[in-house]
Amino acid sequence: MRASCARLRRIAAIDLVHAIAAMMNPRRGSILIAALACFAGTAQAKLDIHHWQAESGARVYFVESRSIPVIDICVEFRAGSAYDPAGKSGLARLTHTLLRAGSARIGEAELGRRFADVGAEIGQNFDRDRAAATLRTLSSSRERNGAVEAFVELLSAPIFPETAFAREKARLSAHVKEAETRPDQLAERHLWALMYPGHAYGASPTGESVSAIAYADVQRFYRSHYRASRAVVTIVGDLSREDAAALAVRLTARLAAPTDLAFSGTEAAEPPEPVSAASGGVLKLAHPAGQSHVLLGLPVLVRGDPDFFPLYVGNYVLGGGGFVSRLYREVREKRGFAYSVHSYFRPLQQRGPFLLGLQTKKDQAGKALAIAKQVFEEFVANGPTEAELNAAKNGLASGFPLRMDSNRKILQEVALVGFYGLPLNWLEEFAANVRRVTLPEVKSAYARRIELSRVATVIVGAPEE
């Protein structure tokens, strides 16, 4: 462990010393500028994504990157909260959390020690569609083999100890109770329920749903969802295409296969159902907090939707561009009605939402909401100006390389491409697609896709009327 940590410290120290020396020595200033220019060029260079299907049935995406002696891995499953059984919201998250509780061969504490001994980092990501486990390890043979061996145990042989089940279930229950007291989380939970009535996307864990989860439910959910044919493996880092193929096999070979499921009687999980047309509505909830949390939303986009780029670029003008957005200028800058105001699209496997949110003093909530809606509705009706659109395209296209300036960020972006089956050149062509957006395309997309009468609104901490 000391050797691994020392190696990482040496790499970081060398990079830091070089950067500081260049900045402090005027004679080396040109070297720093040249290095930054080279880095920017690298960030915008062609991203060579290799893709294949492993013998296990898992889909694999690989990017070779030799800049540092590190390998980043993400293994994702279609096992997000949208796959929770009716009445047992929270099961998917609980199962995902318990993956780290050890296997029959390696206990929970020993599993953590093995990762630490080789200087590896593990992580977990979870949302409505996806459940992911991540690993970052040195590429040297000893460290990589030790980290991958422990990671495979975590993925393919979890034992779900009953003591860990009871502990994590209690922790989830406490988190749910806390969420019901926090105005930001209350607003989000109720907005999703309004946007997706009767749909899996609209469900959130409750005290009752968590209490209904039995130990056998976790085992059943794992067998049904964490199998090779539902896995997407993304690998970025210091190894060859051949080594990546062998690594993908190693990561998924022990996951359940369809024949195993048929033998065990476990049914395959179905994807989330298509989203019905939203009905809108307004919900006001009292809360003792000193400010109001206001959220508006509407189901709009699936991943890979043809209207993504016109809507995405247009939203930069509306509320995604921070200080230069219309919402910020009208709601906060001119009138001081909000501490924060924003809007964004969140595409999902089924139609994900457009979201607009702000926080403000209770006595200003009505006025702040009225101005935000006015700006929103005017934008939907008329779109941006040509000057606003050009500024948005320049800002988004120029800033895109920052989303790809490290292996870890590349892993996140490539994993998204892999999970949702986007074209392999999606990232390479992203900035060009942004720049291709025209004013008529933006106006048409907002007019067709944003039905103002179906927008849901939630106000938590609403002022007394």
Secondary structure as GFF3:
##gff-version 3
##sequence-region A 1 465
A	DSSP	alpha_helix	2	24	.	.	.	ID=ss1
A	DSSP	three_ten_helix	26	28	.	.	.	ID=ss2
A	DSSP	alpha_helix	29	43	.	.	.	ID=ss3
A	DSSP	beta_strand	50	53	.	.	.	ID=ss4
A	DSSP	beta_strand	59	64	.	.	.	ID=ss5
A	DSSP	beta_strand	70	77	.	.	.	ID=ss6
A	DSSP	three_ten_helix	81	83	.	.	.	ID=ss7
A	DSSP	alpha_helix	91	98	.	.	.	ID=ss8
A	DSSP	three_ten_helix	99	101	.	.	.	ID=ss9
A	DSSP	alpha_helix	108	117	.	.	.	ID=ss10
A	DSSP	beta_strand	121	126	.	.	.	ID=ss11
A	DSSP	beta_strand	131	138	.	.	.	ID=ss12
A	DSSP	alpha_helix	141	156	.	.	.	ID=ss13
A	DSSP	alpha_helix	162	179	.	.	.	ID=ss14
A	DSSP	alpha_helix	183	195	.	.	.	ID=ss15
A	DSSP	three_ten_helix	200	202	.	.	.	ID=ss16
A	DSSP	alpha_helix	207	211	.	.	.	ID=ss17
A	DSSP	alpha_helix	215	225	.	.	.	ID=ss18
A	DSSP	three_ten_helix	228	230	.	.	.	ID=ss19
A	DSSP	beta_strand	231	237	.	.	.	ID=ss20
A	DSSP	alpha_helix	241	252	.	.	.	ID=ss21
A	DSSP	alpha_helix	258	264	.	.	.	ID=ss22
A	DSSP	beta_strand	281	285	.	.	.	ID=ss23
A	DSSP	beta_strand	291	301	.	.	.	ID=ss24
A	DSSP	alpha_helix	308	315	.	.	.	ID=ss25
A	DSSP	pi_helix	316	320	.	.	.	ID=ss26
A	DSSP	three_ten_helix	322	324	.	.	.	ID=ss27
A	DSSP	alpha_helix	326	327	.	.	.	ID=ss28
A	DSSP	pi_helix	328	333	.	.	.	ID=ss29
A	DSSP	beta_strand	340	345	.	.	.	ID=ss30
A	DSSP	beta_strand	352	361	.	.	.	ID=ss31
A	DSSP	three_ten_helix	362	364	.	.	.	ID=ss32
A	DSSP	alpha_helix	365	382	.	.	.	ID=ss33
A	DSSP	alpha_helix	386	399	.	.	.	ID=ss34
A	DSSP	three_ten_helix	400	404	.	.	.	ID=ss35
A	DSSP	alpha_helix	407	420	.	.	.	ID=ss36
A	DSSP	alpha_helix	430	436	.	.	.	ID=ss37
A	DSSP	alpha_helix	439	449	.	.	.	ID=ss38
A	DSSP	three_ten_helix	452	454	.	.	.	ID=ss39
A	DSSP	beta_strand	456	460	.	.	.	ID=ss40
###
